[in-house]
Amino acid sequence: MTSVTLVRRIAARPSIIFDALTMPDGIALWWGPDGGPVLLAETDVRVGGRFRVRFRMLDGSEHESEGEYLEVNQPTRLVMSWHWSTGGDPEEDGGLSRIEIDLRPIDIGTELTFTHAQLNNAASGASHQAGWNGALDKLVRHFAPAREADDEA
């Protein structure tokens, strides 16, 4: 088993980031590793509740993940099981892994620590790291303050 941990600093309060992680409209802003759209986002954010997210990548491939919320401590922590139901990493075919997200208030907003654990092997870890890096970078960009040049235009 292997795991991936990523950290991001985001210019928004933890409560706003928590909503972006759990609400269908928020998920649509950032889920998926590239600029492709989120096609479906369903959430029942409570311990024992389920989520399902389907997205299309720019190459046209579609991927869907689903799982169960194992821990919900709004707005600081979210833990859920993870399973690829369509597409995804072939190394994880049929596998169940675990995602832990911790949100800590900092001077600019939130420090997000994202861990995807219980992945089958290093190849799967590398694939998931690349995918989550792309998705989390979109989340950071969405909440990034406007640059001065943008304000002057």
PEVENRA-V97600 format. One record per residue. N is the residue number from 1. RES is the residue in one letter. OMEGA is omega in whole degrees, 0 to 359 (999 if undefined). NEAR is the number of other C-alpha atoms within 8 Angstrom. Layout:
N & RES & OMEGA & NEAR
N & RES & OMEGA & NEAR
This chain:
1 & M & 179 & 8
2 & T & 178 & 10
3 & S & 180 & 10
4 & V & 175 & 11
5 & T & 180 & 8
6 & L & 180 & 9
7 & V & 177 & 8
8 & R & 172 & 9
9 & R & 188 & 10
10 & I & 184 & 13
11 & A & 175 & 11
12 & A & 180 & 10
13 & R & 178 & 9
14 & P & 181 & 13
15 & S & 179 & 9
16 & I & 178 & 8
17 & I & 178 & 10
18 & F & 178 & 12
19 & D & 179 & 9
20 & A & 179 & 12
21 & L & 190 & 8
22 & T & 182 & 10
23 & M & 182 & 9
24 & P & 179 & 10
25 & D & 178 & 8
26 & G & 179 & 11
27 & I & 181 & 13
28 & A & 181 & 10
29 & L & 192 & 11
30 & W & 188 & 11
31 & W & 179 & 11
32 & G & 189 & 15
33 & P & 180 & 11
34 & D & 185 & 8
35 & G & 179 & 7
36 & G & 186 & 9
37 & P & 167 & 9
38 & V & 184 & 14
39 & L & 183 & 8
40 & L & 173 & 8
41 & A & 179 & 13
42 & E & 180 & 8
43 & T & 171 & 11
44 & D & 193 & 7
45 & V & 175 & 10
46 & R & 177 & 8
47 & V & 184 & 9
48 & G & 176 & 7
49 & G & 184 & 10
50 & R & 173 & 11
51 & F & 175 & 13
52 & R & 179 & 12
53 & V & 177 & 12
54 & R & 179 & 12
55 & F & 178 & 14
56 & R & 177 & 14
57 & M & 181 & 13
58 & L & 177 & 8
59 & D & 178 & 5
60 & G & 180 & 6
61 & S & 179 & 8
62 & E & 182 & 10
63 & H & 179 & 12
64 & E & 176 & 13
65 & S & 179 & 13
66 & E & 178 & 13
67 & G & 183 & 11
68 & E & 174 & 12
69 & Y & 182 & 16
70 & L & 178 & 10
71 & E & 178 & 10
72 & V & 179 & 11
73 & N & 184 & 7
74 & Q & 3 & 8
75 & P & 188 & 8
76 & T & 185 & 11
77 & R & 178 & 12
78 & L & 177 & 13
79 & V & 181 & 12
80 & M & 171 & 12
81 & S & 185 & 13
82 & W & 179 & 12
83 & H & 173 & 11
84 & W & 177 & 15
85 & S & 176 & 10
86 & T & 179 & 8
87 & G & 180 & 10
88 & G & 183 & 11
89 & D & 180 & 10
90 & P & 177 & 6
91 & E & 182 & 8
92 & E & 183 & 12
93 & D & 179 & 8
94 & G & 184 & 7
95 & G & 176 & 9
96 & L & 179 & 10
97 & S & 189 & 11
98 & R & 176 & 11
99 & I & 175 & 12
100 & E & 179 & 11
101 & I & 177 & 11
102 & D & 181 & 10
103 & L & 182 & 13
104 & R & 178 & 9
105 & P & 176 & 9
106 & I & 185 & 7
107 & D & 182 & 5
108 & I & 181 & 8
109 & G & 187 & 12
110 & T & 166 & 16
111 & E & 180 & 12
112 & L & 173 & 12
113 & T & 187 & 11
114 & F & 178 & 11
115 & T & 173 & 11
116 & H & 187 & 13
117 & A & 177 & 11
118 & Q & 173 & 10
119 & L & 190 & 15
120 & N & 185 & 11
121 & N & 183 & 9
122 & A & 179 & 9
123 & A & 177 & 7
124 & S & 177 & 12
125 & G & 180 & 13
126 & A & 179 & 9
127 & S & 180 & 9
128 & H & 177 & 11
129 & Q & 178 & 10
130 & A & 181 & 9
131 & G & 180 & 10
132 & W & 175 & 10
133 & N & 179 & 10
134 & G & 181 & 11
135 & A & 181 & 13
136 & L & 175 & 11
137 & D & 176 & 8
138 & K & 179 & 11
139 & L & 179 & 11
140 & V & 181 & 12
141 & R & 181 & 7
142 & H & 183 & 8
143 & F & 181 & 9
144 & A & 177 & 8
145 & P & 178 & 5
146 & A & 177 & 6
147 & R & 180 & 6
148 & E & 180 & 6
149 & A & 178 & 6
150 & D & 179 & 7
151 & D & 182 & 7
152 & E & 184 & 5
153 & A & 999 & 4
